[in-house]
Amino acid sequence: MKKIIFDAWNVVMNHNINPLKNIPHTHVRHLVMQALALMWCVAFSMYFTSIWLFGITTIAHMILLGAVAFTVLTFETAKRKPSFFGNYYTPSRSRAIYVGGKRIELDPNDKGGEHE
């Protein structure tokens, strides 16, 4: 049963498995998925004859699809251009510590951090 649900989900929602995989541009695939989500919002709202339900489901779909799009964008950026996120060791890290009111300079080659 679990496999049937998983496969059914992938056939509809996974753009690498469903027929949208034939659209070469990822942004266009995303736009088509949003249009389908809007269509289903309208369909369910009309079924329940509630314009409020339409508003709620439309907003919910936009939030969920936007979150998915942002996640994919983040993952793709991390894969293609990891330098975008910068370096862990920022210039603002202190290169000295104070012990008993006296400044002690740290080794300039030491990256710092409490776990090194």
C-alpha positions as CSV (number, residue, x, y, z in Angstrom):
1,M,0.0,0.0,0.0
2,K,2.8,2.4,0.9
3,K,4.5,1.8,-2.5
4,I,1.2,2.4,-4.3
5,I,0.8,5.8,-2.5
6,F,4.4,6.7,-3.2
7,D,4.2,5.8,-6.9
8,A,0.9,7.7,-7.3
9,W,2.4,10.8,-5.6
10,N,5.4,10.6,-7.9
11,V,3.3,10.3,-11.1
12,V,1.5,13.5,-10.2
13,M,4.0,15.6,-8.3
14,N,7.5,14.6,-9.4
15,H,8.3,16.6,-12.5
16,N,11.1,14.2,-13.3
17,I,8.6,11.3,-13.6
18,N,5.4,12.8,-14.8
19,P,4.9,13.9,-18.5
20,L,6.2,17.4,-17.6
21,K,9.7,15.9,-17.7
22,N,9.5,16.5,-21.5
23,I,9.6,20.3,-20.9
24,P,13.3,21.1,-21.0
25,H,13.2,24.4,-19.0
26,T,12.7,23.9,-15.2
27,H,11.1,27.3,-14.7
28,V,8.4,26.5,-17.3
29,R,7.8,23.2,-15.5
30,H,7.3,25.1,-12.3
31,L,5.0,27.5,-13.9
32,V,2.9,24.7,-15.4
33,M,2.8,23.0,-11.9
34,Q,1.5,26.3,-10.4
35,A,-1.1,26.6,-13.1
36,L,-2.3,23.1,-12.3
37,A,-2.3,23.8,-8.6
38,L,-4.5,26.9,-9.2
39,M,-6.8,24.9,-11.4
40,W,-7.2,22.3,-8.7
41,C,-7.9,25.0,-6.1
42,V,-10.7,26.3,-8.3
43,A,-12.1,22.8,-8.9
44,F,-12.2,21.9,-5.2
45,S,-13.7,25.4,-4.3
46,M,-16.4,25.0,-6.8
47,Y,-17.1,21.5,-5.7
48,F,-17.6,22.8,-2.1
49,T,-19.2,26.0,-3.5
50,S,-17.1,28.3,-1.3
51,I,-15.1,31.3,-2.5
52,W,-13.4,31.3,1.0
53,L,-12.2,27.8,0.4
54,F,-10.8,29.0,-3.0
55,G,-8.9,31.8,-1.3
56,I,-7.5,29.5,1.4
57,T,-6.5,26.7,-0.9
58,T,-4.9,29.2,-3.4
59,I,-2.8,30.8,-0.7
60,A,-1.8,27.4,0.8
61,H,-0.7,26.2,-2.7
62,M,1.2,29.3,-3.4
63,I,3.0,29.1,0.0
64,L,3.8,25.4,-0.5
65,L,5.0,25.7,-4.1
66,G,7.0,28.8,-3.2
67,A,8.7,27.0,-0.4
68,V,9.5,24.1,-2.8
69,A,10.8,26.5,-5.4
70,F,13.0,28.3,-2.9
71,T,14.4,25.0,-1.6
72,V,15.2,23.8,-5.2
73,L,16.8,27.2,-5.9
74,T,18.9,27.0,-2.7
75,F,20.0,23.4,-3.5
76,E,20.9,24.3,-7.2
77,T,22.9,27.3,-6.0
78,A,24.8,25.2,-3.5
79,K,25.5,22.7,-6.2
80,R,26.5,25.0,-9.0
81,K,28.0,28.0,-7.1
82,P,28.8,27.1,-3.5
83,S,30.9,30.3,-3.1
84,F,27.6,32.2,-3.2
85,F,27.1,31.3,0.5
86,G,30.5,32.7,1.4
87,N,33.1,31.2,3.7
88,Y,32.5,30.0,7.2
89,Y,35.5,32.0,8.5
90,T,34.4,35.6,8.2
91,P,36.7,38.6,8.5
92,S,34.8,39.8,11.6
93,R,36.1,36.9,13.7
94,S,38.3,38.2,16.5
95,R,42.0,37.3,16.2
96,A,42.7,37.9,19.9
97,I,41.3,36.8,23.2
98,Y,41.3,38.6,26.6
99,V,42.4,36.7,29.7
100,G,42.6,38.6,33.0
101,G,42.3,41.9,31.2
102,K,45.3,41.3,29.0
103,R,45.0,40.9,25.2
104,I,46.5,37.7,23.8
105,E,47.0,37.6,20.0
106,L,46.1,34.4,18.3
107,D,48.0,32.6,15.6
108,P,47.1,34.3,12.3
109,N,46.9,30.9,10.6
110,D,44.4,29.7,13.1
111,K,40.9,29.8,11.6
112,G,39.3,30.0,15.0
113,G,36.1,28.3,16.1
114,E,35.4,26.4,19.3
115,H,35.5,22.9,17.7
116,E,39.0,23.0,16.2
